[in-house]
């Protein structure tokens, strides 16, 4: 079993181009997009591609991840004219994230 990376590991990955950041929504989400309704909760959102995609489709989107990718996600949202809420939070602390998301 692969250990869960810690915050410094994620932060160092985002110092450059994180290997999982593909610059667009993931295909699995695109394939089921028409079936997704309601609000989106994207814990560990990276630079926000999935959240931004669903927000552009009129879904309320809240997402969290460490600081550097949130900075990039917020910039993308502004450039695309899309409203999504991005939080600097630890996706491994979901109970805290869920408290915020129900507000």
Z-matrix of the N, CA and C atoms (Angstrom, degrees):
N
C 1 1.452
C 2 1.527 1 109.14
N 3 1.312 2 116.33 1 132.21
C 4 1.459 3 122.03 2 -179.77
C 5 1.524 4 109.48 3 -79.47
N 6 1.348 5 117.81 4 131.63
C 7 1.469 6 119.41 5 179.11
C 8 1.530 7 110.66 6 -68.42
N 9 1.324 8 116.01 7 152.56
C 10 1.459 9 121.82 8 177.22
C 11 1.524 10 107.90 9 -73.67
N 12 1.339 11 117.42 10 127.69
C 13 1.469 12 119.60 11 178.92
C 14 1.524 13 111.19 12 -63.77
N 15 1.328 14 116.38 13 147.72
C 16 1.456 15 120.67 14 178.15
C 17 1.531 16 110.18 15 -91.49
N 18 1.329 17 116.38 16 174.48
C 19 1.463 18 121.94 17 -177.69
C 20 1.540 19 112.89 18 -54.45
N 21 1.348 20 119.92 19 -47.68
C 22 1.467 21 118.43 20 179.50
C 23 1.540 22 113.01 21 -59.41
N 24 1.326 23 117.09 22 -33.65
C 25 1.462 24 120.04 23 178.04
C 26 1.525 25 110.68 24 -63.85
N 27 1.348 26 116.25 25 -46.43
C 28 1.457 27 119.60 26 178.40
C 29 1.520 28 111.11 27 -64.51
N 30 1.324 29 117.13 28 -43.53
C 31 1.457 30 120.08 29 -178.74
C 32 1.520 31 111.45 30 -62.16
N 33 1.329 32 117.19 31 -39.18
C 34 1.462 33 119.00 32 179.15
C 35 1.531 34 110.76 33 -69.93
N 36 1.336 35 117.44 34 -32.94
C 37 1.472 36 120.05 35 177.07
C 38 1.525 37 110.35 36 -63.29
N 39 1.326 38 116.99 37 -37.39
C 40 1.453 39 120.64 38 -178.67
C 41 1.527 40 113.14 39 -85.65
N 42 1.316 41 117.67 40 1.91
C 43 1.458 42 119.84 41 173.52
C 44 1.527 43 109.15 42 -66.29
N 45 1.313 44 116.07 43 -25.79
C 46 1.463 45 122.79 44 174.65
C 47 1.513 46 108.59 45 -123.69
N 48 1.307 47 116.35 46 -130.70
C 49 1.467 48 122.35 47 178.03
C 50 1.519 49 107.93 48 -105.40
N 51 1.319 50 116.69 49 109.92
C 52 1.468 51 120.55 50 178.86
C 53 1.530 52 108.22 51 -63.37
N 54 1.321 53 117.88 52 137.97
C 55 1.469 54 120.23 53 -175.17
C 56 1.522 55 113.95 54 -62.68
N 57 1.300 56 118.74 55 -23.39
C 58 1.463 57 121.12 56 -179.13
C 59 1.525 58 112.68 57 -91.57
N 60 1.344 59 117.44 58 -5.70
C 61 1.458 60 121.48 59 179.82
C 62 1.525 61 107.97 60 -86.92
N 63 1.341 62 115.94 61 101.40
C 64 1.462 63 120.84 62 -172.69
C 65 1.531 64 113.31 63 -97.36
N 66 1.343 65 117.34 64 0.61
C 67 1.459 66 120.43 65 174.99
C 68 1.521 67 115.26 66 77.48
N 69 1.303 68 117.35 67 14.66
C 70 1.466 69 122.56 68 178.44
C 71 1.520 70 107.80 69 -162.16
N 72 1.326 71 117.95 70 167.29
C 73 1.470 72 118.92 71 176.62
C 74 1.531 73 110.08 72 -63.23
N 75 1.297 74 115.86 73 149.16
C 76 1.462 75 120.29 74 178.40
C 77 1.522 76 110.31 75 -70.07
N 78 1.318 77 116.76 76 143.46
C 79 1.465 78 122.74 77 -176.88
C 80 1.527 79 112.49 78 -54.94
N 81 1.312 80 117.19 79 -39.21
C 82 1.472 81 119.99 80 -178.94
C 83 1.533 82 111.23 81 -58.35
N 84 1.320 83 117.49 82 -36.04
C 85 1.466 84 120.98 83 178.41
C 86 1.530 85 111.10 84 -75.92
N 87 1.308 86 116.92 85 -38.75
C 88 1.461 87 119.88 86 177.32
C 89 1.525 88 110.88 87 -61.35
N 90 1.327 89 116.26 88 -39.07
C 91 1.465 90 121.42 89 -177.80
C 92 1.529 91 113.04 90 -63.81
N 93 1.323 92 117.47 91 -28.01
C 94 1.473 93 120.46 92 -177.24
C 95 1.527 94 112.76 93 -115.14
N 96 1.309 95 117.36 94 10.17
C 97 1.467 96 121.40 95 -173.46
C 98 1.526 97 113.09 96 -54.14
N 99 1.304 98 117.94 97 -39.01
C 100 1.463 99 120.08 98 -178.07
C 101 1.527 100 112.39 99 -70.90
N 102 1.311 101 117.32 100 -15.12
C 103 1.460 102 121.19 101 -179.93
C 104 1.525 103 112.46 102 -93.10
N 105 1.327 104 116.79 103 -9.28
C 106 1.465 105 121.32 104 -176.20
C 107 1.522 106 108.82 105 -90.57
N 108 1.337 107 115.15 106 125.22
C 109 1.463 108 120.78 107 178.14
C 110 1.521 109 108.69 108 -127.91
N 111 1.303 110 116.32 109 164.13
C 112 1.456 111 119.78 110 177.87
C 113 1.515 112 112.74 111 81.22
N 114 1.318 113 115.16 112 -164.63
C 115 1.462 114 122.44 113 -177.27
C 116 1.522 115 111.03 114 -81.43
N 117 1.321 116 114.27 115 154.91
C 118 1.460 117 121.90 116 179.82
C 119 1.526 118 108.85 117 -109.20
N 120 1.307 119 116.40 118 132.29
C 121 1.464 120 123.27 119 173.55
C 122 1.518 121 106.15 120 -118.12
N 123 1.314 122 116.66 121 112.07
C 124 1.464 123 122.11 122 -174.09
C 125 1.528 124 109.60 123 -118.46
N 126 1.324 125 115.75 124 85.02
C 127 1.468 126 120.95 125 178.71
C 128 1.521 127 108.43 126 -80.21
N 129 1.313 128 116.10 127 127.23
C 130 1.461 129 120.36 128 -176.47
C 131 1.519 130 109.97 129 79.01
N 132 1.333 131 116.63 130 46.32
C 133 1.467 132 122.53 131 -169.97
C 134 1.518 133 115.00 132 -75.10
N 135 1.323 134 118.48 133 -8.70
C 136 1.460 135 118.53 134 -175.84
C 137 1.513 136 109.76 135 63.50
N 138 1.324 137 116.55 136 -133.76
C 139 1.468 138 119.58 137 -179.67
C 140 1.526 139 112.06 138 -91.07
N 141 1.321 140 116.84 139 15.80
C 142 1.449 141 121.98 140 165.26
C 143 1.517 142 119.02 141 86.80
N 144 1.321 143 119.46 142 12.06
C 145 1.462 144 119.61 143 -175.12
C 146 1.530 145 113.47 144 -58.04
N 147 1.324 146 118.07 145 -45.09
C 148 1.466 147 119.49 146 -179.73
C 149 1.528 148 110.59 147 -66.57
N 150 1.332 149 116.89 148 -43.54
C 151 1.467 150 120.97 149 178.94
C 152 1.519 151 111.59 150 -62.30
N 153 1.315 152 116.83 151 -43.74
C 154 1.461 153 120.53 152 179.83
C 155 1.528 154 111.20 153 -65.27
N 156 1.309 155 116.81 154 -38.47
C 157 1.457 156 120.92 155 177.66
C 158 1.527 157 110.70 156 -59.26
N 159 1.333 158 116.59 157 -50.60
C 160 1.457 159 119.34 158 -178.67
C 161 1.527 160 112.00 159 -69.20
N 162 1.327 161 117.49 160 -35.38
C 163 1.466 162 119.74 161 175.98
C 164 1.527 163 110.44 162 -62.81
N 165 1.324 164 116.89 163 -37.86
C 166 1.474 165 120.12 164 178.83
C 167 1.526 166 111.45 165 -67.24
N 168 1.318 167 117.36 166 -18.11
C 169 1.465 168 122.82 167 177.33
C 170 1.533 169 111.18 168 -95.03
N 171 1.339 170 116.08 169 11.52
C 172 1.454 171 120.57 170 176.22
C 173 1.517 172 115.42 171 88.38
N 174 1.309 173 118.14 172 9.15
C 175 1.465 174 121.73 173 178.89
C 176 1.526 175 109.48 174 -87.95
N 177 1.312 176 116.56 175 141.04
C 178 1.467 177 121.19 176 172.99
C 179 1.526 178 106.10 177 -72.68
N 180 1.310 179 116.09 178 124.74
C 181 1.456 180 120.29 179 -174.53
C 182 1.515 181 110.66 180 -125.82
N 183 1.330 182 115.74 181 127.12
C 184 1.463 183 122.53 182 174.00
C 185 1.514 184 107.46 183 -124.49
N 186 1.316 185 115.31 184 136.15
C 187 1.457 186 119.33 185 -173.86
C 188 1.521 187 110.37 186 -144.96
N 189 1.325 188 115.43 187 155.22
C 190 1.463 189 119.67 188 179.08
C 191 1.516 190 110.90 189 -142.86
N 192 1.317 191 114.19 190 154.77
C 193 1.457 192 123.41 191 175.38
C 194 1.526 193 107.09 192 -179.47
N 195 1.335 194 120.38 193 177.64
C 196 1.471 195 120.88 194 177.71
C 197 1.533 196 113.54 195 -62.24
N 198 1.311 197 116.36 196 169.56
C 199 1.466 198 123.64 197 -168.81
C 200 1.528 199 115.89 198 -58.12
N 201 1.308 200 120.24 199 -51.29
C 202 1.465 201 121.03 200 -173.84
C 203 1.528 202 112.63 201 -59.62
N 204 1.328 203 120.12 202 -48.22
C 205 1.458 204 117.70 203 178.05
C 206 1.533 205 113.35 204 -65.03
N 207 1.323 206 117.79 205 -30.10
C 208 1.464 207 120.54 206 177.18
C 209 1.524 208 110.07 207 -65.81
N 210 1.326 209 117.24 208 -39.18
C 211 1.464 210 121.05 209 175.86
C 212 1.523 211 109.55 210 -58.49
N 213 1.323 212 117.08 211 -44.81
C 214 1.467 213 120.85 212 179.09
C 215 1.530 214 111.60 213 -66.57
N 216 1.322 215 117.18 214 -41.39
C 217 1.468 216 121.20 215 -179.72
C 218 1.529 217 110.61 216 -63.80
N 219 1.323 218 116.99 217 -43.07
C 220 1.468 219 121.59 218 179.82
C 221 1.523 220 110.52 219 -62.80
N 222 1.322 221 116.70 220 -40.09
C 223 1.467 222 121.14 221 178.11
C 224 1.530 223 110.01 222 -64.75
N 225 1.328 224 117.65 223 -43.86
C 226 1.469 225 121.15 224 178.17
C 227 1.530 226 110.57 225 -60.40
N 228 1.330 227 116.59 226 -43.04
C 229 1.471 228 120.53 227 -179.74
C 230 1.527 229 110.39 228 -59.46
N 231 1.330 230 116.80 229 -45.45
C 232 1.463 231 120.90 230 179.67
C 233 1.531 232 110.79 231 -63.78
N 234 1.315 233 117.20 232 -43.59
C 235 1.468 234 120.97 233 179.97
C 236 1.528 235 111.82 234 -63.43
N 237 1.326 236 116.74 235 -33.34
C 238 1.462 237 121.43 236 -177.02
C 239 1.527 238 113.26 237 -94.04
N 240 1.347 239 116.61 238 -5.37
C 241 1.455 240 120.42 239 -178.72
C 242 1.519 241 112.58 240 65.87
N 243 1.332 242 116.12 241 35.23
C 244 1.463 243 122.39 242 -177.57
C 245 1.523 244 108.68 243 -111.61
N 246 1.331 245 116.53 244 138.93
C 247 1.455 246 121.42 245 178.32
C 248 1.520 247 110.04 246 -100.34
N 249 1.318 248 115.85 247 119.23
C 250 1.464 249 123.04 248 174.69
C 251 1.522 250 106.28 249 -146.50
N 252 1.310 251 116.77 250 151.23
C 253 1.461 252 121.39 251 178.74
C 254 1.519 253 108.55 252 -98.93
N 255 1.319 254 115.93 253 120.97
C 256 1.459 255 121.61 254 178.47
C 257 1.520 256 109.35 255 -115.33
N 258 1.311 257 117.05 256 131.05
C 259 1.457 258 122.92 257 -177.40
C 260 1.517 259 111.14 258 -122.79
N 261 1.308 260 115.80 259 140.19
C 262 1.463 261 120.33 260 171.86
C 263 1.520 262 105.99 261 -84.79
N 264 1.323 263 115.53 262 99.83
C 265 1.464 264 122.47 263 -178.89
C 266 1.521 265 108.63 264 -146.42
N 267 1.289 266 115.24 265 160.58
C 268 1.453 267 121.81 266 176.90
C 269 1.525 268 108.57 267 -85.13
N 270 1.315 269 117.65 268 114.17
C 271 1.464 270 121.87 269 -179.07
C 272 1.524 271 112.00 270 -62.65
N 273 1.318 272 116.93 271 -16.39
C 274 1.462 273 120.03 272 178.18
C 275 1.531 274 111.29 273 -81.61
N 276 1.335 275 116.66 274 -9.84
C 277 1.465 276 121.54 275 177.87
C 278 1.528 277 108.25 276 -105.00
N 279 1.319 278 116.89 277 60.71
C 280 1.456 279 121.16 278 -172.83
C 281 1.522 280 114.15 279 -62.47
N 282 1.314 281 118.36 280 -29.32
C 283 1.471 282 118.23 281 179.89
C 284 1.529 283 109.98 282 -61.75
N 285 1.335 284 118.95 283 -37.62
C 286 1.465 285 121.47 284 177.10
C 287 1.524 286 110.56 285 -69.11
N 288 1.310 287 116.33 286 -40.14
C 289 1.463 288 121.70 287 179.95
C 290 1.520 289 110.03 288 -65.06
N 291 1.313 290 117.30 289 -41.85
C 292 1.456 291 120.94 290 -178.84
C 293 1.522 292 111.39 291 -66.07
N 294 1.328 293 117.81 292 -34.97
C 295 1.467 294 120.28 293 176.36
C 296 1.527 295 109.87 294 -60.14
N 297 1.337 296 116.67 295 -44.89
C 298 1.458 297 119.90 296 179.71
C 299 1.523 298 111.05 297 -66.52
N 300 1.303 299 117.68 298 -40.37
C 301 1.458 300 122.65 299 -173.01
C 302 1.512 301 113.99 300 -68.41
N 303 1.299 302 117.89 301 -18.96
C 304 1.463 303 119.56 302 -179.62
C 305 1.528 304 111.54 303 -90.80
N 306 1.302 305 117.86 304 -1.62
C 307 1.475 306 120.71 305 179.16
C 308 1.500 307 110.81 306 -75.68
